[in-house]
């Protein structure tokens, strides 16, 4: 599988908590946004490590 397709799948899975957000009470939104933020941050950290950034 091409690297870009893997990254797209990973990003899609990180964004999954946003599906159905409109149907949830607003007090549950923060937890969903935090989960997405944490997932995207982990992806960026992983990418930086894989690319050798910070060495």
C-alpha positions, 0 to 999 in steps of 0.5 A: 500500500502506498505511504499516502494511502496509509496516512489517509487511512490513519487520518480517517481513523483519527477523525472517526470520533467526529462522525455523528457529532451533530447528534450528541449533546454539546457537553460531549463534544469536548471529549471527542475533539480532545480525542481527535487532537490527541490522535493527530498529535500522535500522528505528527509525533510519529511522522517526525520520528520516522522522518528523523526530525529532531535528531 
